[in-house]
Amino acid sequence: MDMSFTPEQEAFRDEVRAWIAQAMPPHIATKANHDGAFSNAEVMEWHKVLAAKGWVAPHWPKEFGGPGWDATQRYIFGQELELAGAPQLSPFGLSMVGPLIMQFGNDAQKQRFLPKILSGEEVWCQGYSEPNAGSDLASLKTRAEKNAAGNYVLNGQKTWTTYAQYADWIFVLARTNADVKQQAGISFFLVDMKTPGLTVKPFLTTGGTPAFCETWFENVEVPKENLIGQENMGWTYAKALLGHERTLVSGVGISARTLLRTKRLAAEIQKDGRPLLEDPGFRAKIARSEIKLEALRMTVLRSLSSAQLGHAPGPESSILKLRGTDLQQETVDLLMEVLGHDSLTWFNPEGTVNPRGESAPSIFNYVRAATIYAGSNEIQKNIIAKMILGLPSA
């Protein structure tokens, strides 16, 4: 199998790289060059730059406002964004609920929600996990009951609702039938965050960022028009969405950028009178990570070849999620080792940039969650064992 890029694809890469360099606002580019942390306002500013170009939703078909790219173009574009250190856009609207609405929503839902997701006018968050339902998501307790008007009334609690404090809408899994097996009684809802009875409480991560929230639903009334697809079919829809999410979090470009940053710093920092990068032991660590990165890249390309033929992500997305998130943690560990005592610093005052990378400690803490979100890596190993290796369930 020839997995090299064609001259046309390499020309597309050059076009994307040049456009990113000239289109990124200077204040965002400064942070990107030093791997700084972006504010929500800066993320949305970059969203609007991409939207104006028509590149904000690379995987959306043209009929819904996307560029109509094939799988390889999408991969190249995503990798170039990661290598440039560009702000990561919220995936919940563009990469999750948007494609799900295209696939399972009705025409009215497509017309109502998709244009505003594309423009950034409405921001989304995800209402999946609960205090006692994370990787075992099918055990969720949030319930939705019909009232006299035929609308749904939601009661329960969600947690780990990433950046819910900035969101306008949340997509929610809730139980609509408690008398069937767990997976069969769940439905998928679109909920306005301004609905009475919906409360959001942000909390800090160990990295010092307000990334996560707890979200409560107390008699939150959701119009029946905001049910996606059929009642009690939400688990089927959620599985389709999670397959795409797990493919997204492989993060080849992110790990590649972290390694480049690590090598740059290791060439500057002295150990025993010579650059750390010349130390054989440290070079061996870099080499091991680069070998793993190349193996991951090849696996992504194999998946990409399948996608080019029109195949949806299957259980192989669990391999990408498992190996990709392990590698993200490993590369950040190396970065922290290079920084030494500088890795104990935290964020600088607003508006200042430390060229050695003030965000490294926060990234180190945040990436601990990478092996948990989108389905813990332990769960991914079970999926691989059952769906790929054909081993019986434990």
C-alpha positions as CSV (number, residue, x, y, z in Angstrom):
1,M,0.0,0.0,0.0
2,D,1.5,3.4,-1.1
3,M,0.7,5.9,1.7
4,S,2.8,8.7,0.4
5,F,1.2,12.0,-0.5
6,T,0.7,13.0,-4.1
7,P,2.2,16.2,-5.6
8,E,-1.3,17.7,-5.5
9,Q,-1.7,16.9,-1.8
10,E,1.8,18.3,-1.0
11,A,0.8,21.5,-2.9
12,F,-2.4,21.7,-0.9
13,R,-0.3,21.4,2.3
14,D,1.9,24.3,1.1
15,E,-1.2,26.4,0.4
16,V,-2.7,25.7,3.9
17,R,0.6,26.4,5.7
18,A,1.1,29.7,3.9
19,W,-2.5,30.8,4.6
20,I,-2.3,30.0,8.3
21,A,0.9,32.0,8.5
22,Q,-0.6,35.1,7.0
23,A,-4.2,34.8,8.4
24,M,-3.4,34.3,12.1
25,P,-3.8,37.6,14.0
26,P,-0.5,38.8,15.3
27,H,-1.4,38.5,19.0
28,I,-2.6,34.9,18.5
29,A,0.5,34.1,16.4
30,T,2.7,35.4,19.3
31,K,1.1,33.0,21.7
32,A,1.1,30.2,19.1
33,N,4.9,30.6,18.6
34,H,5.5,30.2,22.3
35,D,2.8,27.6,23.0
36,G,0.9,30.0,25.1
37,A,-2.7,29.5,26.5
38,F,-5.5,31.0,24.5
39,S,-8.5,32.7,26.0
40,N,-12.0,31.7,24.9
41,A,-12.3,35.1,23.1
42,E,-9.1,34.3,21.1
43,V,-10.4,30.8,20.2
44,M,-13.7,32.3,18.9
45,E,-11.7,35.0,17.0
46,W,-9.8,32.3,15.2
47,H,-13.1,30.4,14.6
48,K,-14.4,33.4,12.8
49,V,-11.2,33.8,10.7
50,L,-11.5,30.2,9.6
51,A,-15.3,30.6,9.0
52,A,-14.7,33.6,6.7
53,K,-12.3,31.5,4.7
54,G,-14.7,28.7,4.5
55,W,-12.3,26.3,6.4
56,V,-13.8,26.2,9.8
57,A,-15.5,22.8,9.3
58,P,-13.2,20.8,7.0
59,H,-15.2,17.6,7.3
60,W,-18.6,19.2,6.5
61,P,-19.9,18.6,3.0
62,K,-20.5,21.6,0.7
63,E,-24.2,21.4,1.0
64,F,-23.9,22.4,4.7
65,G,-21.2,25.0,4.2
66,G,-18.1,22.9,4.3
67,P,-15.2,23.0,1.8
68,G,-16.0,19.6,0.4
69,W,-12.5,18.2,1.1
70,D,-11.7,14.6,0.9
71,A,-10.3,12.7,3.9
72,T,-6.6,13.3,3.0
73,Q,-7.1,17.1,2.7
74,R,-8.9,17.1,6.0
75,Y,-6.0,15.3,7.6
76,I,-3.4,17.6,6.1
77,F,-5.3,20.7,7.2
78,G,-5.7,19.4,10.8
79,Q,-2.1,18.5,11.0
80,E,-0.9,21.9,9.8
81,L,-3.2,23.6,12.4
82,E,-1.6,21.5,15.1
83,L,1.9,22.1,13.9
84,A,1.3,25.9,13.8
85,G,0.1,25.9,17.4
86,A,-3.2,27.4,16.3
87,P,-6.0,27.7,18.9
88,Q,-8.0,24.5,19.1
89,L,-11.6,25.1,18.2
90,S,-14.4,23.7,20.4
91,P,-15.2,20.3,18.8
92,F,-18.7,20.0,20.3
93,G,-20.5,21.8,17.6
94,L,-18.3,21.5,14.6
95,S,-17.0,17.9,15.0
96,M,-19.7,16.3,17.2
97,V,-23.3,17.5,17.3
98,G,-23.1,19.2,13.8
99,P,-22.3,16.0,11.9
100,L,-24.8,14.1,14.1
101,I,-27.6,16.5,13.2
102,M,-26.6,16.1,9.5
103,Q,-26.9,12.3,9.8
104,F,-29.9,11.9,12.2
105,G,-31.6,15.3,12.4
106,N,-34.6,16.4,10.4
107,D,-34.6,19.2,7.9
108,A,-35.9,21.8,10.4
109,Q,-33.1,20.9,12.9
110,K,-30.5,21.2,10.1
111,Q,-31.7,24.6,9.0
112,R,-32.0,25.9,12.6
113,F,-28.7,24.7,14.1
114,L,-26.0,24.1,11.4
115,P,-25.5,27.6,10.1
116,K,-25.0,29.0,13.6
117,I,-22.6,26.3,14.5
118,L,-20.6,27.1,11.4
119,S,-20.5,30.9,12.0
120,G,-19.7,30.5,15.7
121,E,-22.8,32.4,16.6
122,E,-23.9,29.5,18.9
123,V,-21.3,27.5,20.9
124,W,-22.0,24.0,22.1
125,C,-21.0,21.7,25.0
126,Q,-21.5,18.0,25.7
127,G,-23.9,16.5,28.3
128,Y,-22.7,12.9,28.5
129,S,-20.8,12.0,31.7
130,E,-22.3,12.0,35.1
131,P,-20.8,11.6,38.6
132,N,-21.4,7.8,38.5
133,A,-21.5,7.4,34.7
134,G,-18.3,8.1,32.9
135,S,-16.7,5.3,30.9
136,D,-19.8,3.2,31.8
137,L,-22.0,5.9,30.2
138,A,-25.0,3.6,29.6
139,S,-25.6,3.7,33.4
140,L,-26.5,7.4,33.3
141,K,-29.4,8.5,35.6
142,T,-30.5,11.9,34.1
143,R,-34.1,11.3,33.1
144,A,-36.4,12.9,30.6
145,E,-40.2,12.6,31.1
146,K,-42.9,13.8,28.9
147,N,-45.3,16.4,30.2
148,A,-48.9,17.2,29.1
149,A,-47.7,19.3,26.2
150,G,-45.6,16.4,24.8
151,N,-42.4,18.2,25.7
152,Y,-39.6,16.6,27.8
153,V,-38.7,17.6,31.3
154,L,-35.1,16.8,32.3
155,N,-33.8,16.2,35.8
156,G,-30.3,15.1,36.8
157,Q,-26.7,16.1,36.8
158,K,-23.9,16.1,34.3
159,T,-20.2,16.5,35.0
160,W,-17.0,17.2,33.0
161,T,-19.1,19.4,30.8
162,T,-16.2,21.1,29.1
163,Y,-16.5,25.0,28.9
164,A,-20.2,24.9,29.5
165,Q,-19.9,28.4,31.0
166,Y,-19.3,29.7,27.5
167,A,-21.9,27.5,25.7
168,D,-25.2,28.5,24.2
169,W,-26.5,25.0,23.7
170,I,-25.8,21.5,25.2
171,F,-26.5,18.1,23.7
172,V,-27.7,15.7,26.3
173,L,-28.2,12.0,26.8
174,A,-31.1,11.3,29.1
175,R,-33.0,8.2,30.1
176,T,-36.5,8.0,28.6
177,N,-37.3,4.4,29.4
178,A,-36.1,2.7,32.6
179,D,-37.8,-0.6,31.9
180,V,-35.5,-1.9,29.2
181,K,-31.8,-2.7,29.1
182,Q,-29.6,0.4,29.8
183,Q,-28.5,1.1,26.3
184,A,-32.0,0.8,24.9
185,G,-33.7,3.5,27.0
186,I,-31.7,6.6,26.2
187,S,-32.6,9.6,24.0
188,F,-30.6,12.4,22.5
189,F,-31.7,16.0,23.2
190,L,-30.6,19.5,22.1
191,V,-31.0,21.9,25.1
192,D,-30.8,25.7,25.2
193,M,-28.5,26.7,28.1
194,K,-30.7,29.6,28.9
195,T,-33.6,27.3,29.8
196,P,-35.0,27.9,33.4
197,G,-33.7,25.2,35.8
198,L,-30.4,24.7,34.1
199,T,-27.4,25.6,36.3
200,V,-23.7,25.6,35.4
201,K,-20.9,25.6,38.0
202,P,-17.3,25.8,36.6
203,F,-14.4,24.2,38.6
204,L,-10.7,24.4,38.2
205,T,-8.6,21.6,36.9
206,T,-5.3,20.6,38.6
207,G,-3.7,22.6,35.7
208,G,-5.4,25.8,37.0
209,T,-7.8,26.1,34.1
210,P,-11.6,26.5,34.3
211,A,-12.1,23.8,31.7
212,F,-14.8,21.7,33.3
213,C,-18.2,22.3,34.8
214,E,-20.9,20.6,36.7
215,T,-24.3,21.0,35.1
216,W,-27.7,20.5,36.9
217,F,-31.1,20.0,35.3
218,E,-34.0,20.8,37.6
219,N,-37.3,20.4,35.7
220,V,-35.7,21.7,32.5
221,E,-38.4,21.7,29.8
222,V,-37.1,20.8,26.3
223,P,-39.4,21.2,23.3
224,K,-40.2,17.9,21.6
225,E,-38.8,19.4,18.4
226,N,-35.4,19.2,20.0
227,L,-35.3,15.4,20.2
228,I,-32.8,14.0,17.7
229,G,-34.1,11.1,15.7
230,Q,-36.3,8.6,17.5
231,E,-37.0,8.3,21.2
232,N,-34.8,5.6,23.0
233,M,-32.3,5.5,20.1
234,G,-29.9,8.0,21.6
235,W,-27.3,5.3,22.4
236,T,-27.0,4.4,18.7
237,Y,-26.4,8.1,17.9
238,A,-23.9,8.6,20.7
239,K,-21.8,5.6,19.5
240,A,-21.6,7.2,16.1
241,L,-20.4,10.4,17.6
242,L,-17.8,8.8,19.9
243,G,-16.2,7.0,17.0
244,H,-15.4,10.4,15.4
245,E,-14.3,11.9,18.7
246,R,-11.8,9.1,19.4
247,T,-10.3,9.5,15.9
248,L,-9.9,13.2,16.6
249,V,-8.0,12.8,19.8
250,S,-5.1,10.9,18.3
251,G,-3.3,14.2,18.1
252,V,-0.4,13.3,15.8
253,G,0.3,17.0,15.1
254,I,0.1,17.9,18.8
255,S,2.7,15.3,19.8
256,A,4.9,16.2,16.8
257,R,4.8,19.9,17.9
258,T,5.6,19.0,21.5
259,L,8.6,17.0,20.3
260,L,9.9,19.8,18.1
261,R,9.6,22.2,21.1
262,T,11.4,19.8,23.3
263,K,14.3,19.4,20.9
264,R,14.5,23.1,20.4
265,L,14.8,23.7,24.2
266,A,17.2,20.7,24.6
267,A,19.5,22.3,22.1
268,E,19.6,25.5,24.2
269,I,19.7,24.1,27.7
270,Q,23.2,23.1,29.0
271,K,24.0,19.9,31.0
272,D,27.6,19.3,32.1
273,G,28.8,22.0,29.7
274,R,27.0,20.8,26.6
275,P,23.5,21.0,25.2
276,L,21.1,18.5,26.7
277,L,20.2,17.3,23.2
278,E,23.8,15.9,22.9
279,D,23.3,13.6,25.9
280,P,23.0,10.0,24.6
281,G,20.5,9.0,27.2
282,F,18.2,11.9,26.5
283,R,18.6,11.5,22.7
284,A,17.5,7.8,23.2
285,K,14.3,9.0,24.9
286,I,13.6,11.4,22.0
287,A,14.2,8.6,19.5
288,R,11.8,6.2,21.3
289,S,9.0,8.9,21.2
290,E,9.7,9.7,17.6
291,I,9.5,6.0,16.6
292,K,6.1,5.7,18.4
293,L,5.0,8.9,16.7
294,E,5.9,7.5,13.3
295,A,4.0,4.3,14.0
296,L,1.0,6.3,15.1
297,R,1.2,8.4,12.0
298,M,1.2,5.3,9.8
299,T,-1.8,3.9,11.6
300,V,-3.6,7.2,11.1
301,L,-2.7,7.0,7.4
302,R,-4.1,3.5,7.2
303,S,-7.3,4.7,8.7
304,L,-7.3,7.6,6.3
305,S,-6.9,5.3,3.3
306,S,-10.1,3.5,4.5
307,A,-11.9,6.8,4.9
308,Q,-11.0,7.7,1.4
309,L,-13.0,4.7,0.3
310,G,-16.0,6.0,2.2
311,H,-15.7,3.8,5.3
312,A,-16.8,5.3,8.7
313,P,-14.5,5.0,11.7
314,G,-14.7,1.5,13.2
315,P,-13.0,-0.1,16.2
316,E,-9.7,1.1,14.9
317,S,-10.5,4.5,16.3
318,S,-9.9,3.0,19.7
319,I,-6.3,2.2,18.7
320,L,-5.8,5.8,17.6
321,K,-7.2,7.1,20.8
322,L,-5.2,4.7,23.0
323,R,-1.8,5.2,21.4
324,G,-2.3,8.9,20.6
325,T,-3.2,9.9,24.2
326,D,-0.4,7.8,25.7
327,L,2.0,9.5,23.3
328,Q,0.7,13.0,24.2
329,Q,1.4,12.3,27.9
330,E,4.9,10.9,27.1
331,T,6.0,13.8,24.9
332,V,4.8,16.4,27.6
333,D,6.7,14.4,30.2
334,L,9.9,14.8,28.1
335,L,9.2,18.5,27.8
336,M,8.9,18.9,31.6
337,E,12.2,17.0,32.0
338,V,13.9,19.4,29.7
339,L,12.6,22.4,31.5
340,G,13.8,21.2,34.8
341,H,13.2,23.7,37.5
342,D,11.5,26.0,34.9
343,S,8.7,23.4,34.7
344,L,7.7,24.5,38.2
345,T,6.7,28.0,37.0
346,W,3.1,28.9,36.3
347,F,1.3,31.3,34.0
348,N,2.9,34.8,33.7
349,P,0.9,38.0,34.2
350,E,-1.8,38.7,31.6
351,G,-0.3,39.8,28.3
352,T,3.2,38.5,28.9
353,V,4.9,35.5,27.3
354,N,7.8,33.4,28.6
355,P,9.7,32.1,25.6
356,R,10.6,29.0,27.5
357,G,6.9,28.1,27.8
358,E,4.9,29.2,30.8
359,S,2.0,26.9,29.8
360,A,4.0,23.7,30.2
361,P,2.9,22.9,33.8
362,S,-0.7,23.5,32.9
363,I,-0.5,21.3,29.8
364,F,1.2,18.6,31.8
365,N,-1.7,18.6,34.3
366,Y,-4.4,18.8,31.7
367,V,-3.1,16.1,29.5
368,R,-3.4,13.6,32.4
369,A,-7.1,13.6,31.4
370,A,-6.4,12.6,27.8
371,T,-6.4,8.9,28.6
372,I,-9.7,9.3,30.3
373,Y,-11.9,11.5,28.2
374,A,-13.6,10.1,25.0
375,G,-13.8,6.8,26.8
376,S,-10.9,5.7,29.2
377,N,-8.0,3.8,27.7
378,E,-8.9,0.8,29.7
379,I,-12.3,0.7,27.9
380,Q,-10.5,1.2,24.6
381,K,-8.4,-1.9,25.4
382,N,-11.6,-3.9,25.9
383,I,-13.0,-2.7,22.6
384,I,-9.8,-3.6,20.8
385,A,-9.7,-7.1,22.4
386,K,-13.4,-7.8,21.5
387,M,-13.9,-6.0,18.2
388,I,-10.5,-6.4,16.6
389,L,-8.8,-9.4,18.2
390,G,-12.0,-11.4,18.7
391,L,-11.4,-12.2,22.3
392,P,-14.4,-13.0,24.5
393,S,-15.7,-10.4,27.0
394,A,-14.4,-10.7,30.5
